[in-house]
Amino acid sequence: MNPEQIHAEVARLLKDILIAEDAPLSAAEREKLIDELHHELFGLGPLETLLADSEISDILVNSPNSIYIERRGKLEKTAVLSKTMNT
């Protein structure tokens, strides 16, 4: 399978799981959850939304709970939290 087919298949499987679990989510919430899971599996997780923002010129990750961005020459602390696994 090529990457596009894999991404489409994973999205389909996630939708099937949400339907089977009868998750009480709106259509928008389902799509957001699928997008977040897609970013976790194939991208950089919560950083993906920052990377997609053309106004952001730099991303500084100091710790999982301390992520700053540079926008128009000014640093801003973000509300983005990196998810870490508890082992």
Distance bins in CASP14 RR format, pairs under 12 A and 6 or more apart:
PFRMAT RR
TARGET T0000
AUTHOR 0000-0000-0000
RMODE 2
METHOD distances of the structure
MODEL  1
1 7 0 0 0 0 1 0 0 0 0 0 0
1 8 0 0 0 0 1 0 0 0 0 0 0
1 9 1 0 0 1 0 0 0 0 0 0 0
1 10 0 0 0 0 0 1 0 0 0 0 0
2 8 0 0 0 0 1 0 0 0 0 0 0
2 9 0 0 0 0 0 1 0 0 0 0 0
3 9 0 0 0 0 0 1 0 0 0 0 0
3 10 0 0 0 0 0 1 0 0 0 0 0
3 38 0 0 0 0 0 1 0 0 0 0 0
3 41 0 0 0 0 0 1 0 0 0 0 0
3 42 0 0 0 0 1 0 0 0 0 0 0
3 43 0 0 0 0 0 1 0 0 0 0 0
4 10 0 0 0 0 0 1 0 0 0 0 0
4 11 0 0 0 0 0 1 0 0 0 0 0
4 42 0 0 0 0 0 1 0 0 0 0 0
5 11 0 0 0 0 0 1 0 0 0 0 0
5 12 0 0 0 0 0 1 0 0 0 0 0
6 12 0 0 0 0 0 1 0 0 0 0 0
6 13 0 0 0 0 0 1 0 0 0 0 0
6 38 0 0 0 0 0 1 0 0 0 0 0
6 41 0 0 0 0 1 0 0 0 0 0 0
6 42 0 0 0 0 1 0 0 0 0 0 0
7 13 0 0 0 0 0 1 0 0 0 0 0
7 14 0 0 0 0 0 1 0 0 0 0 0
7 34 0 0 0 0 0 1 0 0 0 0 0
7 35 0 0 0 0 0 1 0 0 0 0 0
7 37 0 0 0 0 0 1 0 0 0 0 0
7 38 1 0 0 1 0 0 0 0 0 0 0
7 39 0 0 0 0 0 1 0 0 0 0 0
7 41 0 0 0 0 1 0 0 0 0 0 0
7 42 1 0 0 1 0 0 0 0 0 0 0
7 43 0 0 0 0 0 1 0 0 0 0 0
8 14 0 0 0 0 0 1 0 0 0 0 0
8 15 0 0 0 0 0 1 0 0 0 0 0
8 34 0 0 0 0 0 1 0 0 0 0 0
8 38 0 0 0 0 0 1 0 0 0 0 0
8 42 0 0 0 0 0 1 0 0 0 0 0
9 15 0 0 0 0 0 1 0 0 0 0 0
9 16 0 0 0 0 0 1 0 0 0 0 0
9 38 0 0 0 0 0 1 0 0 0 0 0
9 41 0 0 0 0 0 1 0 0 0 0 0
9 42 0 0 0 0 0 1 0 0 0 0 0
10 16 0 0 0 0 0 1 0 0 0 0 0
10 17 0 0 0 0 0 1 0 0 0 0 0
10 34 0 0 0 0 1 0 0 0 0 0 0
10 35 0 0 0 0 0 1 0 0 0 0 0
10 37 0 0 0 0 1 0 0 0 0 0 0
10 38 1 0 0 1 0 0 0 0 0 0 0
10 39 0 0 0 0 0 1 0 0 0 0 0
10 40 0 0 0 0 0 1 0 0 0 0 0
10 41 1 0 0 1 0 0 0 0 0 0 0
10 42 1 0 0 1 0 0 0 0 0 0 0
11 17 0 0 0 0 0 1 0 0 0 0 0
11 18 0 0 0 0 0 1 0 0 0 0 0
11 30 0 0 0 0 0 1 0 0 0 0 0
11 31 0 0 0 0 1 0 0 0 0 0 0
11 33 0 0 0 0 0 1 0 0 0 0 0
11 34 1 0 1 0 0 0 0 0 0 0 0
11 35 0 0 0 0 1 0 0 0 0 0 0
11 36 0 0 0 0 0 1 0 0 0 0 0
11 37 0 0 0 0 1 0 0 0 0 0 0
11 38 1 0 0 1 0 0 0 0 0 0 0
11 41 0 0 0 0 0 1 0 0 0 0 0
11 42 0 0 0 0 0 1 0 0 0 0 0
12 18 0 0 0 0 0 1 0 0 0 0 0
12 19 0 0 0 0 0 1 0 0 0 0 0
12 34 0 0 0 0 1 0 0 0 0 0 0
12 38 0 0 0 0 0 1 0 0 0 0 0
13 19 0 0 0 0 0 1 0 0 0 0 0
13 20 0 0 0 0 0 1 0 0 0 0 0
13 34 0 0 0 0 1 0 0 0 0 0 0
13 37 0 0 0 0 0 1 0 0 0 0 0
13 38 0 0 0 0 0 1 0 0 0 0 0
13 41 0 0 0 0 0 1 0 0 0 0 0
14 20 0 0 0 0 0 1 0 0 0 0 0
14 21 0 0 0 0 0 1 0 0 0 0 0
14 23 0 0 0 0 0 1 0 0 0 0 0
14 25 0 0 0 0 0 1 0 0 0 0 0
14 30 0 0 0 0 1 0 0 0 0 0 0
14 31 0 0 0 0 0 1 0 0 0 0 0
14 32 0 0 0 0 0 1 0 0 0 0 0
14 33 1 0 0 1 0 0 0 0 0 0 0
14 34 1 0 1 0 0 0 0 0 0 0 0
14 35 0 0 0 0 1 0 0 0 0 0 0
14 36 0 0 0 0 0 1 0 0 0 0 0
14 37 1 0 1 0 0 0 0 0 0 0 0
14 38 1 0 0 1 0 0 0 0 0 0 0
14 40 0 0 0 0 0 1 0 0 0 0 0
14 41 0 0 0 0 1 0 0 0 0 0 0
15 21 0 0 0 0 0 1 0 0 0 0 0
15 23 0 0 0 0 0 1 0 0 0 0 0
15 25 0 0 0 0 0 1 0 0 0 0 0
15 27 0 0 0 0 0 1 0 0 0 0 0
15 30 1 0 0 1 0 0 0 0 0 0 0
15 31 0 0 0 0 1 0 0 0 0 0 0
15 33 0 0 0 0 1 0 0 0 0 0 0
15 34 1 0 0 1 0 0 0 0 0 0 0
15 35 0 0 0 0 0 1 0 0 0 0 0
15 37 0 0 0 0 0 1 0 0 0 0 0
15 38 0 0 0 0 0 1 0 0 0 0 0
16 22 0 0 0 0 0 1 0 0 0 0 0
16 23 0 0 0 0 0 1 0 0 0 0 0
16 30 0 0 0 0 0 1 0 0 0 0 0
16 34 0 0 0 0 0 1 0 0 0 0 0
17 23 0 0 0 0 1 0 0 0 0 0 0
17 25 0 0 0 0 0 1 0 0 0 0 0
17 30 0 0 0 0 0 1 0 0 0 0 0
17 33 0 0 0 0 0 1 0 0 0 0 0
17 34 0 0 0 0 1 0 0 0 0 0 0
17 37 0 0 0 0 1 0 0 0 0 0 0
18 24 0 0 0 0 0 1 0 0 0 0 0
18 25 1 0 0 1 0 0 0 0 0 0 0
18 26 0 0 0 0 0 1 0 0 0 0 0
18 27 0 0 0 0 0 1 0 0 0 0 0
18 29 0 0 0 0 1 0 0 0 0 0 0
18 30 1 0 1 0 0 0 0 0 0 0 0
18 31 0 0 0 0 0 1 0 0 0 0 0
18 32 0 0 0 0 0 1 0 0 0 0 0
18 33 1 0 0 1 0 0 0 0 0 0 0
18 34 1 0 0 1 0 0 0 0 0 0 0
18 37 0 0 0 0 0 1 0 0 0 0 0
19 25 0 0 0 0 0 1 0 0 0 0 0
19 27 0 0 0 0 0 1 0 0 0 0 0
19 30 0 0 0 0 1 0 0 0 0 0 0
19 34 0 0 0 0 0 1 0 0 0 0 0
21 30 0 0 0 0 0 1 0 0 0 0 0
21 33 0 0 0 0 0 1 0 0 0 0 0
22 30 0 0 0 0 0 1 0 0 0 0 0
23 29 0 0 0 0 1 0 0 0 0 0 0
23 30 1 0 0 1 0 0 0 0 0 0 0
23 33 0 0 0 0 1 0 0 0 0 0 0
23 34 0 0 0 0 0 1 0 0 0 0 0
24 30 0 0 0 0 0 1 0 0 0 0 0
25 31 0 0 0 0 1 0 0 0 0 0 0
25 32 0 0 0 0 1 0 0 0 0 0 0
25 33 1 0 0 1 0 0 0 0 0 0 0
25 34 0 0 0 0 0 1 0 0 0 0 0
26 32 0 0 0 0 1 0 0 0 0 0 0
26 33 0 0 0 0 0 1 0 0 0 0 0
27 33 0 0 0 0 0 1 0 0 0 0 0
27 34 0 0 0 0 0 1 0 0 0 0 0
28 34 0 0 0 0 0 1 0 0 0 0 0
28 35 0 0 0 0 0 1 0 0 0 0 0
29 35 0 0 0 0 0 1 0 0 0 0 0
29 36 0 0 0 0 0 1 0 0 0 0 0
30 36 0 0 0 0 0 1 0 0 0 0 0
30 37 0 0 0 0 0 1 0 0 0 0 0
31 37 0 0 0 0 0 1 0 0 0 0 0
31 38 0 0 0 0 0 1 0 0 0 0 0
32 38 0 0 0 0 0 1 0 0 0 0 0
32 39 0 0 0 0 0 1 0 0 0 0 0
32 49 0 0 0 0 0 1 0 0 0 0 0
33 39 0 0 0 0 0 1 0 0 0 0 0
33 40 0 0 0 0 0 1 0 0 0 0 0
34 40 0 0 0 0 0 1 0 0 0 0 0
34 41 0 0 0 0 0 1 0 0 0 0 0
34 42 0 0 0 0 0 1 0 0 0 0 0
35 41 0 0 0 0 0 1 0 0 0 0 0
35 42 0 0 0 0 0 1 0 0 0 0 0
35 43 0 0 0 0 0 1 0 0 0 0 0
35 45 0 0 0 0 0 1 0 0 0 0 0
35 46 0 0 0 0 0 1 0 0 0 0 0
35 48 0 0 0 0 1 0 0 0 0 0 0
35 49 0 0 0 0 1 0 0 0 0 0 0
35 52 0 0 0 0 0 1 0 0 0 0 0
36 42 0 0 0 0 0 1 0 0 0 0 0
36 43 0 0 0 0 0 1 0 0 0 0 0
36 44 0 0 0 0 0 1 0 0 0 0 0
36 45 1 0 0 1 0 0 0 0 0 0 0
36 46 1 0 0 1 0 0 0 0 0 0 0
36 47 0 0 0 0 0 1 0 0 0 0 0
36 48 0 0 0 0 1 0 0 0 0 0 0
36 49 0 0 0 0 1 0 0 0 0 0 0
36 80 0 0 0 0 0 1 0 0 0 0 0
36 83 0 0 0 0 1 0 0 0 0 0 0
37 43 0 0 0 0 0 1 0 0 0 0 0
37 45 0 0 0 0 1 0 0 0 0 0 0
37 46 0 0 0 0 0 1 0 0 0 0 0
37 48 0 0 0 0 0 1 0 0 0 0 0
37 83 0 0 0 0 0 1 0 0 0 0 0
38 44 0 0 0 0 0 1 0 0 0 0 0
38 45 0 0 0 0 1 0 0 0 0 0 0
38 48 0 0 0 0 1 0 0 0 0 0 0
38 49 0 0 0 0 0 1 0 0 0 0 0
39 45 1 0 1 0 0 0 0 0 0 0 0
39 46 1 0 0 1 0 0 0 0 0 0 0
39 47 0 0 0 0 1 0 0 0 0 0 0
39 48 1 0 1 0 0 0 0 0 0 0 0
39 49 1 0 0 1 0 0 0 0 0 0 0
39 50 0 0 0 0 0 1 0 0 0 0 0
39 51 0 0 0 0 1 0 0 0 0 0 0
39 52 0 0 0 0 1 0 0 0 0 0 0
39 80 0 0 0 0 0 1 0 0 0 0 0
39 82 0 0 0 0 0 1 0 0 0 0 0
39 83 0 0 0 0 0 1 0 0 0 0 0
40 46 0 0 0 0 1 0 0 0 0 0 0
40 47 0 0 0 0 0 1 0 0 0 0 0
40 48 0 0 0 0 1 0 0 0 0 0 0
40 82 0 0 0 0 0 1 0 0 0 0 0
40 83 1 0 0 1 0 0 0 0 0 0 0
40 84 0 0 0 0 0 1 0 0 0 0 0
40 85 0 0 0 0 0 1 0 0 0 0 0
41 48 0 0 0 0 0 1 0 0 0 0 0
42 48 0 0 0 0 1 0 0 0 0 0 0
43 49 0 0 0 0 0 1 0 0 0 0 0
43 51 0 0 0 0 1 0 0 0 0 0 0
43 52 0 0 0 0 0 1 0 0 0 0 0
44 50 0 0 0 0 1 0 0 0 0 0 0
44 51 1 0 0 1 0 0 0 0 0 0 0
44 52 0 0 0 0 0 1 0 0 0 0 0
44 59 0 0 0 0 1 0 0 0 0 0 0
44 61 0 0 0 0 1 0 0 0 0 0 0
44 67 0 0 0 0 0 1 0 0 0 0 0
44 80 0 0 0 0 0 1 0 0 0 0 0
44 82 0 0 0 0 1 0 0 0 0 0 0
44 83 0 0 0 0 0 1 0 0 0 0 0
45 51 0 0 0 0 1 0 0 0 0 0 0
45 52 0 0 0 0 0 1 0 0 0 0 0
45 61 0 0 0 0 0 1 0 0 0 0 0
45 64 0 0 0 0 0 1 0 0 0 0 0
45 67 0 0 0 0 0 1 0 0 0 0 0
45 80 0 0 0 0 1 0 0 0 0 0 0
45 81 0 0 0 0 0 1 0 0 0 0 0
45 82 1 0 0 1 0 0 0 0 0 0 0
45 83 1 0 0 1 0 0 0 0 0 0 0
45 84 0 0 0 0 0 1 0 0 0 0 0
46 52 0 0 0 0 0 1 0 0 0 0 0
46 59 0 0 0 0 0 1 0 0 0 0 0
46 61 0 0 0 0 0 1 0 0 0 0 0
46 64 0 0 0 0 1 0 0 0 0 0 0
46 65 0 0 0 0 0 1 0 0 0 0 0
46 67 0 0 0 0 1 0 0 0 0 0 0
46 78 0 0 0 0 1 0 0 0 0 0 0
46 79 0 0 0 0 1 0 0 0 0 0 0
46 80 1 0 1 0 0 0 0 0 0 0 0
46 81 1 0 0 1 0 0 0 0 0 0 0
46 82 1 0 1 0 0 0 0 0 0 0 0
46 83 1 0 0 1 0 0 0 0 0 0 0
46 84 0 0 0 0 0 1 0 0 0 0 0
47 53 0 0 0 0 0 1 0 0 0 0 0
47 56 0 0 0 0 0 1 0 0 0 0 0
47 59 1 0 0 1 0 0 0 0 0 0 0
47 60 0 0 0 0 0 1 0 0 0 0 0
47 61 1 0 0 1 0 0 0 0 0 0 0
47 64 0 0 0 0 0 1 0 0 0 0 0
47 67 1 0 0 1 0 0 0 0 0 0 0
47 68 0 0 0 0 0 1 0 0 0 0 0
47 69 0 0 0 0 1 0 0 0 0 0 0
47 78 0 0 0 0 1 0 0 0 0 0 0
47 80 1 0 0 1 0 0 0 0 0 0 0
47 81 0 0 0 0 0 1 0 0 0 0 0
47 82 1 0 0 1 0 0 0 0 0 0 0
47 83 0 0 0 0 0 1 0 0 0 0 0
48 56 0 0 0 0 0 1 0 0 0 0 0
48 59 0 0 0 0 0 1 0 0 0 0 0
48 80 0 0 0 0 1 0 0 0 0 0 0
48 82 0 0 0 0 0 1 0 0 0 0 0
49 56 0 0 0 0 1 0 0 0 0 0 0
49 59 0 0 0 0 0 1 0 0 0 0 0
49 67 0 0 0 0 0 1 0 0 0 0 0
49 69 0 0 0 0 0 1 0 0 0 0 0
49 78 0 0 0 0 1 0 0 0 0 0 0
49 79 0 0 0 0 0 1 0 0 0 0 0
49 80 1 0 0 1 0 0 0 0 0 0 0
50 56 1 0 1 0 0 0 0 0 0 0 0
50 57 0 0 0 0 0 1 0 0 0 0 0
50 58 0 0 0 0 1 0 0 0 0 0 0
50 59 1 0 1 0 0 0 0 0 0 0 0
50 60 0 0 0 0 0 1 0 0 0 0 0
50 61 0 0 0 0 1 0 0 0 0 0 0
50 67 1 0 0 1 0 0 0 0 0 0 0
50 68 0 0 0 0 0 1 0 0 0 0 0
50 69 1 0 1 0 0 0 0 0 0 0 0
50 70 0 0 0 0 0 1 0 0 0 0 0
50 71 0 0 0 0 1 0 0 0 0 0 0
50 76 0 0 0 0 0 1 0 0 0 0 0
50 78 1 0 0 1 0 0 0 0 0 0 0
50 79 0 0 0 0 0 1 0 0 0 0 0
50 80 1 0 0 1 0 0 0 0 0 0 0
50 82 0 0 0 0 0 1 0 0 0 0 0
51 57 0 0 0 0 0 1 0 0 0 0 0
51 58 0 0 0 0 0 1 0 0 0 0 0
51 59 1 0 0 1 0 0 0 0 0 0 0
51 61 0 0 0 0 0 1 0 0 0 0 0
51 67 0 0 0 0 0 1 0 0 0 0 0
51 69 0 0 0 0 0 1 0 0 0 0 0
51 80 0 0 0 0 0 1 0 0 0 0 0
52 59 0 0 0 0 0 1 0 0 0 0 0
53 59 0 0 0 0 1 0 0 0 0 0 0
53 69 1 0 0 1 0 0 0 0 0 0 0
53 70 0 0 0 0 0 1 0 0 0 0 0
53 71 0 0 0 0 1 0 0 0 0 0 0
53 72 0 0 0 0 0 1 0 0 0 0 0
53 76 0 0 0 0 0 1 0 0 0 0 0
53 78 0 0 0 0 0 1 0 0 0 0 0
53 80 0 0 0 0 0 1 0 0 0 0 0
54 71 0 0 0 0 0 1 0 0 0 0 0
54 72 0 0 0 0 0 1 0 0 0 0 0
55 69 0 0 0 0 1 0 0 0 0 0 0
55 70 0 0 0 0 1 0 0 0 0 0 0
55 71 1 0 1 0 0 0 0 0 0 0 0
55 72 1 0 0 1 0 0 0 0 0 0 0
55 73 0 0 0 0 0 1 0 0 0 0 0
55 74 0 0 0 0 0 1 0 0 0 0 0
55 76 0 0 0 0 0 1 0 0 0 0 0
56 67 0 0 0 0 0 1 0 0 0 0 0
56 68 0 0 0 0 0 1 0 0 0 0 0
56 69 1 0 1 0 0 0 0 0 0 0 0
56 70 1 0 0 1 0 0 0 0 0 0 0
56 71 1 0 1 0 0 0 0 0 0 0 0
56 72 0 0 0 0 1 0 0 0 0 0 0
56 73 0 0 0 0 0 1 0 0 0 0 0
56 74 0 0 0 0 0 1 0 0 0 0 0
56 75 0 0 0 0 0 1 0 0 0 0 0
56 76 0 0 0 0 1 0 0 0 0 0 0
56 78 0 0 0 0 1 0 0 0 0 0 0
56 80 0 0 0 0 0 1 0 0 0 0 0
57 68 0 0 0 0 0 1 0 0 0 0 0
57 69 0 0 0 0 1 0 0 0 0 0 0
57 70 1 0 1 0 0 0 0 0 0 0 0
57 71 1 0 0 1 0 0 0 0 0 0 0
57 72 0 0 0 0 1 0 0 0 0 0 0
57 73 1 0 0 1 0 0 0 0 0 0 0
57 74 0 0 0 0 0 1 0 0 0 0 0
57 75 0 0 0 0 0 1 0 0 0 0 0
57 76 0 0 0 0 0 1 0 0 0 0 0
58 67 0 0 0 0 0 1 0 0 0 0 0
58 68 0 0 0 0 1 0 0 0 0 0 0
58 69 1 0 0 1 0 0 0 0 0 0 0
58 70 1 1 0 0 0 0 0 0 0 0 0
58 71 0 0 0 0 1 0 0 0 0 0 0
58 72 0 0 0 0 0 1 0 0 0 0 0
58 73 0 0 0 0 1 0 0 0 0 0 0
58 74 0 0 0 0 0 1 0 0 0 0 0
58 75 0 0 0 0 1 0 0 0 0 0 0
58 76 0 0 0 0 0 1 0 0 0 0 0
58 78 0 0 0 0 0 1 0 0 0 0 0
59 66 0 0 0 0 0 1 0 0 0 0 0
59 67 1 0 0 1 0 0 0 0 0 0 0
59 68 1 0 0 1 0 0 0 0 0 0 0
59 69 1 0 1 0 0 0 0 0 0 0 0
59 70 1 0 0 1 0 0 0 0 0 0 0
59 71 0 0 0 0 0 1 0 0 0 0 0
59 75 0 0 0 0 0 1 0 0 0 0 0
59 76 0 0 0 0 0 1 0 0 0 0 0
59 77 0 0 0 0 0 1 0 0 0 0 0
59 78 0 0 0 0 1 0 0 0 0 0 0
59 80 0 0 0 0 1 0 0 0 0 0 0
59 82 0 0 0 0 0 1 0 0 0 0 0
60 66 0 0 0 0 1 0 0 0 0 0 0
60 67 1 0 0 1 0 0 0 0 0 0 0
60 68 1 0 1 0 0 0 0 0 0 0 0
60 69 1 0 0 1 0 0 0 0 0 0 0
60 70 1 0 0 1 0 0 0 0 0 0 0
60 71 0 0 0 0 0 1 0 0 0 0 0
60 75 1 0 0 1 0 0 0 0 0 0 0
60 76 0 0 0 0 0 1 0 0 0 0 0
60 77 0 0 0 0 1 0 0 0 0 0 0
60 78 0 0 0 0 1 0 0 0 0 0 0
60 80 0 0 0 0 0 1 0 0 0 0 0
61 67 1 0 1 0 0 0 0 0 0 0 0
61 68 0 0 0 0 1 0 0 0 0 0 0
61 69 0 0 0 0 0 1 0 0 0 0 0
61 77 0 0 0 0 0 1 0 0 0 0 0
61 78 0 0 0 0 1 0 0 0 0 0 0
61 80 0 0 0 0 1 0 0 0 0 0 0
61 81 0 0 0 0 0 1 0 0 0 0 0
61 82 1 0 0 1 0 0 0 0 0 0 0
61 84 0 0 0 0 0 1 0 0 0 0 0
62 68 1 0 0 1 0 0 0 0 0 0 0
62 69 0 0 0 0 0 1 0 0 0 0 0
62 75 0 0 0 0 0 1 0 0 0 0 0
62 77 0 0 0 0 1 0 0 0 0 0 0
62 78 0 0 0 0 0 1 0 0 0 0 0
62 82 0 0 0 0 0 1 0 0 0 0 0
63 77 0 0 0 0 0 1 0 0 0 0 0
63 81 0 0 0 0 0 1 0 0 0 0 0
63 82 0 0 0 0 1 0 0 0 0 0 0
63 84 0 0 0 0 1 0 0 0 0 0 0
64 80 0 0 0 0 1 0 0 0 0 0 0
64 81 1 0 0 1 0 0 0 0 0 0 0
64 82 1 1 0 0 0 0 0 0 0 0 0
64 83 1 0 0 1 0 0 0 0 0 0 0
64 84 1 0 1 0 0 0 0 0 0 0 0
64 85 0 0 0 0 0 1 0 0 0 0 0
64 86 0 0 0 0 0 1 0 0 0 0 0
65 77 0 0 0 0 0 1 0 0 0 0 0
65 78 0 0 0 0 0 1 0 0 0 0 0
65 79 0 0 0 0 0 1 0 0 0 0 0
65 80 0 0 0 0 1 0 0 0 0 0 0
65 81 1 0 1 0 0 0 0 0 0 0 0
65 82 1 0 0 1 0 0 0 0 0 0 0
65 83 0 0 0 0 0 1 0 0 0 0 0
65 84 0 0 0 0 1 0 0 0 0 0 0
66 75 0 0 0 0 0 1 0 0 0 0 0
66 77 1 0 0 1 0 0 0 0 0 0 0
66 78 0 0 0 0 1 0 0 0 0 0 0
66 79 0 0 0 0 0 1 0 0 0 0 0
66 80 0 0 0 0 0 1 0 0 0 0 0
66 81 0 0 0 0 1 0 0 0 0 0 0
66 82 0 0 0 0 1 0 0 0 0 0 0
67 75 0 0 0 0 0 1 0 0 0 0 0
67 76 0 0 0 0 1 0 0 0 0 0 0
67 77 1 0 0 1 0 0 0 0 0 0 0
67 78 1 0 1 0 0 0 0 0 0 0 0
67 79 0 0 0 0 1 0 0 0 0 0 0
67 80 1 0 1 0 0 0 0 0 0 0 0
67 81 1 0 0 1 0 0 0 0 0 0 0
67 82 1 0 0 1 0 0 0 0 0 0 0
67 83 0 0 0 0 0 1 0 0 0 0 0
68 74 0 0 0 0 0 1 0 0 0 0 0
68 75 1 0 1 0 0 0 0 0 0 0 0
68 76 1 0 0 1 0 0 0 0 0 0 0
68 77 1 0 1 0 0 0 0 0 0 0 0
68 78 1 0 0 1 0 0 0 0 0 0 0
68 79 0 0 0 0 0 1 0 0 0 0 0
68 80 0 0 0 0 1 0 0 0 0 0 0
69 75 1 0 0 1 0 0 0 0 0 0 0
69 76 1 0 1 0 0 0 0 0 0 0 0
69 77 0 0 0 0 1 0 0 0 0 0 0
69 78 1 0 1 0 0 0 0 0 0 0 0
69 79 0 0 0 0 0 1 0 0 0 0 0
69 80 0 0 0 0 1 0 0 0 0 0 0
70 76 1 0 0 1 0 0 0 0 0 0 0
70 77 0 0 0 0 0 1 0 0 0 0 0
70 78 0 0 0 0 0 1 0 0 0 0 0
71 77 0 0 0 0 0 1 0 0 0 0 0
71 78 0 0 0 0 0 1 0 0 0 0 0
END
